[in-house]
Amino acid sequence: MHEVLDSIATLEQPAALATIIRVEGHAYRKEGAAMLLRLDGTKTGSVSPGCLEADLQERVSRVCSAEAFEIIIYNMQPEEDIMWGDTIGCGGIIHVLLEPVTTTLREHLLQARMRLRTGETVFLNRSWSKGGDSICYELEPAAAASLTRNRWKAGAAQDGEAGTFSTKLEPRPRAIVFGAGPDAEALCTMLPGCGFDVVVADWRTQISPEIQVNSRVSVTRVNGKPDELASKLQFNRNDFFIVCSHQLHYDYQLIQLALEAQPIYIGVMGSRKRIKQLFGEGMLPENVYAPVGFSIGAEGPYEIALSIASELVQVRAAHRAKEKEAAGDEGVRHLFGSWLEQPDEAAEAAASFIAGSDAWQSGASCSIK
């Protein structure tokens, strides 16, 4: 979603925003996933592995011209989706809200983007009346929201009925890479695509000048010794640290300052002998992963970066699941996270299939305006 928001900030042509508002069964993306479809056929983001995009693109011109939304229901169950000609077999029913990027929607999305950049979590609330052709939007601070999830209200996908949908938008988690060597360069290539804002931090000003501020892939560079970095970056509980400067003294200082902030993750690169030099004997703190990364027999910066990125994604997902459990919301799916897969044919959405849905033509789509 962050790349969609960035694209909307520079949008210069008519476009429509497609958002998954409900999933029953299995699907490649879940509630809250979004993509921007421009009138010229270019796209940002995804709502499927490619099976829905062509149909959605065909609707963009009509939606933009009429300035009216559509809700499209795609039945991708194996016995039904042969009618699409692709026999995709995803096994799910996917409800997609396609809405024109009007001035009002664009203003709300840009406001959300600005608030995300300040570290705030917000909800984008949509509501439409029965038989209506427009949507009302509201941005709600997370602290004031009464929900912890993307929320769909029964009736939202029924022909002509009123409906609401709330999308939770959270800032990208920050990955602080300490040490601007080849390892950092590889991580800067991989981590932004995994949903992290990357900060490369180093006390040396002469190393790896090619790693510069890059807003397109969310990478910045900060110089300073560990105590200076702690002041400049304001280490916090939501950070992810990768320590790979290969300088024992500075690595130790950085780790101690990071531990004080009690972040989600501190990954330390090096041999087990070096890890003992940094932490001594005994058990490592719960949030320390050392040696960093999954054991996949990685060699070279890019394979090592792959092992680290995989571990960060797993730790991030586990942290979000723990937060949801603490909030008493175990079955929800966060917009930028993952959802535990349900058994075959089990609904992954929280709400049950609404009455009257059996009247819809299998394998086709229907919409309301």
C-alpha positions as a Markdown table, in Angstrom:
| # | Residue | x | y | z |
|---|---|---|---|---|
| 1 | Met | 0.0 | 0.0 | 0.0 |
| 2 | His | 2.9 | 2.4 | 0.6 |
| 3 | Glu | 3.9 | 2.3 | -3.0 |
| 4 | Val | 0.3 | 2.9 | -4.0 |
| 5 | Leu | 0.3 | 6.0 | -1.8 |
| 6 | Asp | 3.6 | 7.2 | -3.3 |
| 7 | Ser | 2.2 | 6.8 | -6.8 |
| 8 | Ile | -1.0 | 8.7 | -5.9 |
| 9 | Ala | 1.2 | 11.6 | -4.7 |
| 10 | Thr | 2.6 | 12.0 | -8.3 |
| 11 | Leu | -0.6 | 11.0 | -10.2 |
| 12 | Glu | -1.2 | 13.1 | -13.3 |
| 13 | Gln | -4.0 | 11.1 | -15.1 |
| 14 | Pro | -7.4 | 9.5 | -14.2 |
| 15 | Ala | -7.0 | 6.3 | -12.2 |
| 16 | Ala | -9.0 | 3.9 | -10.1 |
| 17 | Leu | -8.1 | 2.3 | -6.8 |
| 18 | Ala | -8.9 | -1.4 | -6.4 |
| 19 | Thr | -9.1 | -2.7 | -2.8 |
| 20 | Ile | -10.0 | -6.2 | -1.6 |
| 21 | Ile | -12.8 | -5.8 | 0.9 |
| 22 | Arg | -13.6 | -9.4 | 1.5 |
| 23 | Val | -12.2 | -12.9 | 0.9 |
| 24 | Glu | -13.9 | -16.2 | 1.4 |
| 25 | Gly | -11.6 | -19.2 | 1.1 |
| 26 | His | -8.1 | -18.9 | -0.3 |
| 27 | Ala | -6.7 | -16.0 | -2.2 |
| 28 | Tyr | -3.3 | -14.6 | -3.1 |
| 29 | Arg | -4.0 | -11.3 | -1.3 |
| 30 | Lys | -6.3 | -10.6 | 1.6 |
| 31 | Glu | -8.6 | -7.8 | 2.9 |
| 32 | Gly | -7.0 | -4.4 | 2.6 |
| 33 | Ala | -4.6 | -5.2 | -0.3 |
| 34 | Ala | -4.8 | -2.5 | -2.9 |
| 35 | Met | -3.6 | -1.5 | -6.4 |
| 36 | Leu | -3.7 | 1.6 | -8.5 |
| 37 | Leu | -4.9 | 1.2 | -12.1 |
| 38 | Arg | -4.2 | 4.2 | -14.4 |
| 39 | Leu | -6.2 | 5.1 | -17.5 |
| 40 | Asp | -3.1 | 4.4 | -19.7 |
| 41 | Gly | -2.9 | 0.8 | -18.4 |
| 42 | Thr | 0.0 | 1.2 | -16.0 |
| 43 | Lys | -0.5 | -0.2 | -12.5 |
| 44 | Thr | 1.1 | 0.0 | -9.0 |
| 45 | Gly | 0.5 | -2.8 | -6.5 |
| 46 | Ser | -1.4 | -6.0 | -6.8 |
| 47 | Val | -4.6 | -7.7 | -5.7 |
| 48 | Ser | -3.9 | -11.1 | -7.4 |
| 49 | Pro | -1.1 | -12.9 | -9.1 |
| 50 | Gly | -2.3 | -11.4 | -12.4 |
| 51 | Cys | -5.7 | -13.1 | -12.9 |
| 52 | Leu | -8.0 | -10.2 | -12.0 |
| 53 | Glu | -6.0 | -7.2 | -13.2 |
| 54 | Ala | -7.1 | -7.4 | -16.9 |
| 55 | Asp | -10.8 | -7.4 | -15.9 |
| 56 | Leu | -10.3 | -4.5 | -13.5 |
| 57 | Gln | -8.4 | -2.5 | -16.0 |
| 58 | Glu | -11.3 | -2.8 | -18.5 |
| 59 | Arg | -13.5 | -1.1 | -15.9 |
| 60 | Val | -11.3 | 1.9 | -15.1 |
| 61 | Ser | -12.5 | 4.1 | -18.0 |
| 62 | Arg | -16.1 | 3.6 | -17.0 |
| 63 | Val | -15.5 | 4.1 | -13.3 |
| 64 | Cys | -13.5 | 7.3 | -13.9 |
| 65 | Ser | -15.9 | 8.8 | -16.4 |
| 66 | Ala | -18.9 | 8.2 | -14.1 |
| 67 | Glu | -17.1 | 9.0 | -10.9 |
| 68 | Ala | -18.9 | 6.1 | -9.4 |
| 69 | Phe | -17.6 | 3.0 | -7.6 |
| 70 | Glu | -18.2 | -0.6 | -8.3 |
| 71 | Ile | -18.0 | -3.7 | -6.1 |
| 72 | Ile | -17.0 | -6.7 | -8.2 |
| 73 | Ile | -17.2 | -10.3 | -6.9 |
| 74 | Tyr | -14.8 | -12.8 | -8.5 |
| 75 | Asn | -15.6 | -16.5 | -7.9 |
| 76 | Met | -12.2 | -18.3 | -8.3 |
| 77 | Gln | -13.2 | -21.6 | -6.9 |
| 78 | Pro | -11.7 | -24.5 | -9.0 |
| 79 | Glu | -15.1 | -25.8 | -10.2 |
| 80 | Glu | -16.3 | -22.3 | -11.2 |
| 81 | Asp | -13.3 | -20.3 | -12.5 |
| 82 | Ile | -13.0 | -22.3 | -15.6 |
| 83 | Met | -15.6 | -19.9 | -16.9 |
| 84 | Trp | -12.8 | -17.3 | -16.8 |
| 85 | Gly | -10.8 | -19.4 | -19.3 |
| 86 | Asp | -7.8 | -19.6 | -17.0 |
| 87 | Thr | -8.7 | -22.4 | -14.6 |
| 88 | Ile | -6.8 | -20.6 | -11.8 |
| 89 | Gly | -8.1 | -22.7 | -9.0 |
| 90 | Cys | -7.3 | -20.2 | -6.1 |
| 91 | Gly | -10.3 | -21.6 | -4.3 |
| 92 | Gly | -11.7 | -18.3 | -3.0 |
| 93 | Ile | -14.4 | -15.7 | -3.6 |
| 94 | Ile | -12.9 | -12.2 | -3.8 |
| 95 | His | -14.8 | -9.0 | -3.3 |
| 96 | Val | -13.1 | -5.9 | -4.9 |
| 97 | Leu | -14.0 | -2.3 | -4.4 |
| 98 | Leu | -13.1 | -0.3 | -7.5 |
| 99 | Glu | -13.3 | 3.5 | -6.9 |
| 100 | Pro | -12.2 | 6.5 | -9.0 |
| 101 | Val | -9.4 | 8.5 | -7.5 |
| 102 | Thr | -11.5 | 11.6 | -7.0 |
| 103 | Thr | -10.2 | 14.8 | -5.4 |
| 104 | Thr | -11.7 | 13.8 | -2.1 |
| 105 | Leu | -10.2 | 10.3 | -2.1 |
| 106 | Arg | -6.8 | 11.6 | -3.2 |
| 107 | Glu | -6.8 | 14.2 | -0.4 |
| 108 | His | -7.6 | 11.5 | 2.2 |
| 109 | Leu | -4.9 | 9.2 | 0.8 |
| 110 | Leu | -2.3 | 12.0 | 0.8 |
| 111 | Gln | -3.2 | 12.9 | 4.3 |
| 112 | Ala | -2.8 | 9.3 | 5.4 |
| 113 | Arg | 0.6 | 9.2 | 3.6 |
| 114 | Met | 1.8 | 12.2 | 5.5 |
| 115 | Arg | 0.6 | 10.8 | 8.8 |
| 116 | Leu | 2.3 | 7.5 | 8.2 |
| 117 | Arg | 5.5 | 9.3 | 7.5 |
| 118 | Thr | 5.4 | 10.8 | 11.0 |
| 119 | Gly | 5.0 | 7.3 | 12.5 |
| 120 | Glu | 1.2 | 7.5 | 13.1 |
| 121 | Thr | -1.2 | 4.6 | 12.5 |
| 122 | Val | -4.5 | 5.5 | 11.0 |
| 123 | Phe | -7.7 | 3.9 | 9.7 |
| 124 | Leu | -9.2 | 4.9 | 6.4 |
| 125 | Asn | -13.0 | 4.5 | 6.8 |
| 126 | Arg | -15.3 | 4.2 | 3.8 |
| 127 | Ser | -19.1 | 4.2 | 3.8 |
| 128 | Trp | -21.8 | 4.3 | 1.2 |
| 129 | Ser | -25.6 | 4.5 | 1.4 |
| 130 | Lys | -28.1 | 2.1 | -0.1 |
| 131 | Gly | -28.3 | 2.6 | -3.8 |
| 132 | Gly | -25.7 | 5.4 | -3.6 |
| 133 | Asp | -23.1 | 6.1 | -6.2 |
| 134 | Ser | -20.5 | 7.8 | -4.0 |
| 135 | Ile | -18.4 | 7.0 | -1.0 |
| 136 | Cys | -17.8 | 9.0 | 2.2 |
| 137 | Tyr | -14.3 | 9.0 | 3.6 |
| 138 | Glu | -12.9 | 9.5 | 7.0 |
| 139 | Leu | -9.4 | 9.2 | 8.5 |
| 140 | Glu | -9.4 | 8.0 | 12.1 |
| 141 | Pro | -6.4 | 8.0 | 14.5 |
| 142 | Ala | -5.6 | 4.5 | 15.7 |
| 143 | Ala | -5.9 | 5.6 | 19.3 |
| 144 | Ala | -9.5 | 6.6 | 18.7 |
| 145 | Ala | -10.5 | 3.5 | 16.6 |
| 146 | Ser | -12.6 | 0.8 | 18.1 |
| 147 | Leu | -11.0 | -1.9 | 15.9 |
| 148 | Thr | -7.6 | -3.5 | 15.4 |
| 149 | Arg | -8.2 | -4.8 | 11.8 |
| 150 | Asn | -9.5 | -4.2 | 8.4 |
| 151 | Arg | -13.2 | -4.3 | 8.8 |
| 152 | Trp | -16.0 | -5.3 | 6.4 |
| 153 | Lys | -19.7 | -4.8 | 7.3 |
| 154 | Ala | -22.3 | -7.3 | 6.2 |
| 155 | Gly | -24.2 | -5.9 | 3.2 |
| 156 | Ala | -21.2 | -4.2 | 1.7 |
| 157 | Ala | -21.0 | -6.6 | -1.2 |
| 158 | Gln | -24.7 | -7.1 | -1.7 |
| 159 | Asp | -26.3 | -5.4 | -4.7 |
| 160 | Gly | -27.6 | -2.0 | -3.9 |
| 161 | Glu | -27.0 | -2.2 | -0.1 |
| 162 | Ala | -25.2 | 0.2 | 2.1 |
| 163 | Gly | -21.8 | -0.8 | 3.3 |
| 164 | Thr | -18.6 | 0.2 | 5.1 |
| 165 | Phe | -15.0 | -0.9 | 5.0 |
| 166 | Ser | -12.2 | 0.2 | 7.2 |
| 167 | Thr | -8.5 | -0.2 | 6.3 |
| 168 | Lys | -5.7 | -0.1 | 8.8 |
| 169 | Leu | -2.7 | 1.8 | 7.6 |
| 170 | Glu | 0.6 | 1.5 | 9.5 |
| 171 | Pro | 4.0 | 3.0 | 9.0 |
| 172 | Arg | 6.7 | 0.9 | 7.4 |
| 173 | Pro | 8.9 | -0.7 | 10.1 |
| 174 | Arg | 12.4 | 0.7 | 10.2 |
| 175 | Ala | 15.4 | -1.5 | 9.6 |
| 176 | Ile | 18.6 | 0.1 | 10.8 |
| 177 | Val | 21.7 | -1.5 | 9.1 |
| 178 | Phe | 24.8 | -0.6 | 11.1 |
| 179 | Gly | 27.8 | -0.9 | 8.7 |
| 180 | Ala | 27.8 | 0.5 | 5.2 |
| 181 | Gly | 29.8 | -2.2 | 3.5 |
| 182 | Pro | 28.8 | -4.7 | 0.8 |
| 183 | Asp | 26.4 | -6.4 | 3.2 |
| 184 | Ala | 24.4 | -3.2 | 3.6 |
| 185 | Glu | 24.3 | -2.7 | -0.2 |
| 186 | Ala | 22.7 | -6.1 | -0.7 |
| 187 | Leu | 20.2 | -5.5 | 2.2 |
| 188 | Cys | 19.3 | -2.1 | 0.6 |
| 189 | Thr | 18.4 | -4.0 | -2.5 |
| 190 | Met | 16.2 | -6.5 | -0.8 |
| 191 | Leu | 14.6 | -5.0 | 2.4 |
| 192 | Pro | 12.5 | -2.2 | 0.8 |
| 193 | Gly | 10.7 | -4.7 | -1.3 |
| 194 | Cys | 9.9 | -6.6 | 1.9 |
| 195 | Gly | 8.1 | -3.5 | 3.4 |
| 196 | Phe | 10.9 | -1.9 | 5.4 |
| 197 | Asp | 12.3 | 1.6 | 5.5 |
| 198 | Val | 16.0 | 1.1 | 5.5 |
| 199 | Val | 18.5 | 3.3 | 7.3 |
| 200 | Val | 22.2 | 2.6 | 6.7 |
| 201 | Ala | 24.3 | 3.9 | 9.6 |
| 202 | Asp | 28.1 | 4.1 | 9.8 |
| 203 | Trp | 30.7 | 6.2 | 11.5 |
| 204 | Arg | 32.9 | 6.2 | 8.3 |
| 205 | Thr | 32.1 | 8.9 | 5.8 |
| 206 | Gln | 34.2 | 7.4 | 3.0 |
| 207 | Ile | 32.7 | 3.9 | 2.7 |
| 208 | Ser | 30.1 | 2.9 | 0.0 |
| 209 | Pro | 29.2 | 6.3 | -1.4 |
| 210 | Glu | 26.8 | 4.6 | -3.8 |
| 211 | Ile | 24.4 | 4.1 | -0.8 |
| 212 | Gln | 22.6 | 7.4 | -0.8 |
| 213 | Val | 19.2 | 8.8 | 0.1 |
| 214 | Asn | 16.7 | 7.0 | -2.2 |
| 215 | Ser | 13.1 | 7.9 | -1.6 |
| 216 | Arg | 11.9 | 5.4 | -4.3 |
| 217 | Val | 13.1 | 2.4 | -2.4 |
| 218 | Ser | 13.0 | 4.0 | 1.1 |
| 219 | Val | 16.7 | 4.0 | 1.9 |
| 220 | Thr | 18.5 | 6.7 | 3.8 |
| 221 | Arg | 22.1 | 7.1 | 5.1 |
| 222 | Val | 23.2 | 8.5 | 8.4 |
| 223 | Asn | 26.7 | 9.0 | 9.6 |
| 224 | Gly | 27.9 | 9.0 | 13.2 |
| 225 | Lys | 29.3 | 6.9 | 16.0 |
| 226 | Pro | 26.8 | 4.7 | 18.0 |
| 227 | Asp | 26.0 | 7.4 | 20.6 |
| 228 | Glu | 25.4 | 10.0 | 17.9 |
| 229 | Leu | 23.3 | 7.6 | 15.9 |
| 230 | Ala | 21.1 | 6.8 | 18.9 |
| 231 | Ser | 20.5 | 10.6 | 19.3 |
| 232 | Lys | 19.9 | 11.2 | 15.6 |
| 233 | Leu | 17.6 | 8.2 | 14.9 |
| 234 | Gln | 15.8 | 8.0 | 18.3 |
| 235 | Phe | 16.0 | 4.2 | 18.5 |
| 236 | Asn | 12.6 | 2.8 | 19.5 |
| 237 | Arg | 10.7 | -0.4 | 20.3 |
| 238 | Asn | 9.5 | -0.9 | 16.7 |
| 239 | Asp | 12.9 | -0.9 | 15.1 |
| 240 | Phe | 14.8 | -3.8 | 13.5 |
| 241 | Phe | 18.6 | -3.7 | 13.8 |
| 242 | Ile | 21.1 | -5.5 | 11.6 |
| 243 | Val | 24.6 | -5.1 | 13.1 |
| 244 | Cys | 27.3 | -5.7 | 10.4 |
| 245 | Ser | 30.0 | -3.1 | 10.7 |
| 246 | His | 32.6 | -5.8 | 11.4 |
| 247 | Gln | 34.3 | -3.5 | 14.0 |
| 248 | Leu | 34.0 | -5.1 | 17.4 |
| 249 | His | 34.2 | -2.0 | 19.5 |
| 250 | Tyr | 31.5 | 0.0 | 17.6 |
| 251 | Asp | 29.3 | -3.1 | 17.2 |
| 252 | Tyr | 29.3 | -3.6 | 21.0 |
| 253 | Gln | 28.4 | 0.0 | 21.6 |
| 254 | Leu | 25.6 | 0.0 | 19.1 |
| 255 | Ile | 24.2 | -3.3 | 20.5 |
| 256 | Gln | 24.1 | -1.9 | 24.1 |
| 257 | Leu | 22.3 | 1.2 | 22.9 |
| 258 | Ala | 19.9 | -0.8 | 20.9 |
| 259 | Leu | 19.1 | -3.2 | 23.8 |
| 260 | Glu | 18.2 | -0.1 | 25.9 |
| 261 | Ala | 15.5 | 0.7 | 23.3 |
| 262 | Gln | 14.0 | -2.9 | 23.6 |
| 263 | Pro | 13.4 | -3.2 | 19.8 |
| 264 | Ile | 11.6 | -6.0 | 18.1 |
| 265 | Tyr | 14.8 | -7.4 | 16.5 |
| 266 | Ile | 18.6 | -7.1 | 16.8 |
| 267 | Gly | 20.5 | -9.3 | 14.3 |
| 268 | Val | 24.2 | -9.6 | 14.7 |
| 269 | Met | 26.5 | -10.8 | 11.9 |
| 270 | Gly | 29.5 | -12.8 | 12.7 |
| 271 | Ser | 30.9 | -16.2 | 13.9 |
| 272 | Arg | 29.7 | -17.8 | 17.1 |
| 273 | Lys | 33.1 | -16.9 | 18.6 |
| 274 | Arg | 32.6 | -13.3 | 17.8 |
| 275 | Ile | 29.0 | -13.4 | 19.2 |
| 276 | Lys | 30.5 | -14.6 | 22.5 |
| 277 | Gln | 32.9 | -11.7 | 22.5 |
| 278 | Leu | 30.0 | -9.3 | 22.1 |
| 279 | Phe | 27.6 | -11.0 | 24.6 |
| 280 | Gly | 29.7 | -13.2 | 26.8 |
| 281 | Glu | 28.5 | -16.6 | 27.9 |
| 282 | Gly | 24.9 | -17.5 | 28.7 |
| 283 | Met | 21.6 | -17.0 | 26.9 |
| 284 | Leu | 21.1 | -14.2 | 24.4 |
| 285 | Pro | 18.3 | -11.7 | 25.1 |
| 286 | Glu | 15.0 | -12.8 | 23.5 |
| 287 | Asn | 15.1 | -10.1 | 20.8 |
| 288 | Val | 18.7 | -10.9 | 19.7 |
| 289 | Tyr | 19.3 | -13.1 | 16.7 |
| 290 | Ala | 22.9 | -14.1 | 16.4 |
| 291 | Pro | 24.3 | -15.2 | 14.1 |
| 292 | Val | 21.9 | -13.2 | 12.0 |
| 293 | Gly | 19.7 | -14.8 | 9.4 |
| 294 | Phe | 18.4 | -18.3 | 8.6 |
| 295 | Ser | 20.9 | -21.1 | 8.2 |
| 296 | Ile | 20.6 | -21.7 | 4.4 |
| 297 | Gly | 24.3 | -22.2 | 3.6 |
| 298 | Ala | 24.4 | -18.6 | 2.2 |
| 299 | Glu | 27.6 | -17.3 | 0.6 |
| 300 | Gly | 28.2 | -13.8 | -0.4 |
| 301 | Pro | 26.3 | -10.5 | 0.4 |
| 302 | Tyr | 23.2 | -11.2 | -1.6 |
| 303 | Glu | 22.6 | -14.8 | -0.3 |
| 304 | Ile | 23.3 | -13.5 | 3.2 |
| 305 | Ala | 20.8 | -10.6 | 2.6 |
| 306 | Leu | 18.2 | -13.2 | 1.5 |
| 307 | Ser | 18.7 | -15.2 | 4.8 |
| 308 | Ile | 18.4 | -12.0 | 6.8 |
| 309 | Ala | 15.4 | -10.6 | 5.0 |
| 310 | Ser | 13.6 | -13.9 | 5.5 |
| 311 | Glu | 14.2 | -13.9 | 9.2 |
| 312 | Leu | 13.0 | -10.3 | 9.5 |
| 313 | Val | 9.8 | -11.1 | 7.7 |
| 314 | Gln | 9.2 | -14.0 | 10.0 |
| 315 | Val | 9.9 | -12.0 | 13.1 |
| 316 | Arg | 7.7 | -9.2 | 12.0 |
| 317 | Ala | 4.8 | -11.6 | 11.3 |
| 318 | Ala | 5.2 | -13.2 | 14.7 |
| 319 | His | 5.3 | -9.8 | 16.4 |
| 320 | Arg | 2.1 | -8.7 | 14.7 |
| 321 | Ala | 0.4 | -12.0 | 15.5 |
| 322 | Lys | 1.4 | -11.5 | 19.2 |
| 323 | Glu | 0.0 | -8.0 | 19.2 |
| 324 | Lys | -3.3 | -9.2 | 17.7 |
| 325 | Glu | -3.6 | -12.0 | 20.3 |
| 326 | Ala | -3.0 | -9.5 | 23.1 |
| 327 | Ala | -5.7 | -7.4 | 21.6 |
| 328 | Gly | -8.1 | -10.4 | 21.6 |
| 329 | Asp | -8.2 | -10.3 | 17.8 |
| 330 | Glu | -6.5 | -13.6 | 16.8 |
| 331 | Gly | -8.2 | -14.1 | 13.4 |
| 332 | Val | -7.5 | -10.8 | 11.8 |
| 333 | Arg | -5.2 | -10.0 | 8.9 |
| 334 | His | -3.1 | -6.9 | 9.0 |
| 335 | Leu | -2.8 | -4.8 | 5.8 |
| 336 | Phe | 1.0 | -5.2 | 5.6 |
| 337 | Gly | 1.3 | -8.6 | 7.3 |
| 338 | Ser | 0.2 | -12.2 | 6.8 |
| 339 | Trp | -2.7 | -14.4 | 7.8 |
| 340 | Leu | -2.5 | -18.0 | 8.9 |
| 341 | Glu | -3.8 | -20.1 | 6.1 |
| 342 | Gln | -7.1 | -21.9 | 6.8 |
| 343 | Pro | -8.0 | -25.5 | 5.8 |
| 344 | Asp | -9.2 | -26.1 | 2.3 |
| 345 | Glu | -12.6 | -24.4 | 1.6 |
| 346 | Ala | -12.6 | -22.8 | 5.1 |
| 347 | Ala | -13.5 | -19.1 | 5.0 |
| 348 | Glu | -10.6 | -16.8 | 5.9 |
| 349 | Ala | -12.7 | -13.7 | 6.2 |
| 350 | Ala | -14.3 | -13.0 | 9.6 |
| 351 | Ala | -17.9 | -12.5 | 8.2 |
| 352 | Ser | -19.9 | -15.3 | 6.7 |
| 353 | Phe | -21.2 | -15.2 | 3.2 |
| 354 | Ile | -24.3 | -13.0 | 3.1 |
| 355 | Ala | -27.8 | -14.1 | 2.3 |
| 356 | Gly | -28.8 | -13.9 | -1.3 |
| 357 | Ser | -25.3 | -14.5 | -2.7 |
| 358 | Asp | -26.4 | -17.8 | -4.3 |
| 359 | Ala | -28.3 | -15.8 | -6.9 |
| 360 | Trp | -25.0 | -14.5 | -8.4 |
| 361 | Gln | -23.8 | -16.1 | -11.6 |
| 362 | Ser | -20.9 | -18.4 | -10.9 |
| 363 | Gly | -17.6 | -17.4 | -12.4 |
| 364 | Ala | -18.8 | -14.0 | -13.4 |
| 365 | Ser | -18.8 | -10.7 | -11.6 |
| 366 | Cys | -21.5 | -8.4 | -10.5 |
| 367 | Ser | -21.3 | -4.8 | -9.2 |
| 368 | Ile | -23.2 | -2.0 | -7.6 |
| 369 | Lys | -22.7 | 1.6 | -8.5 |
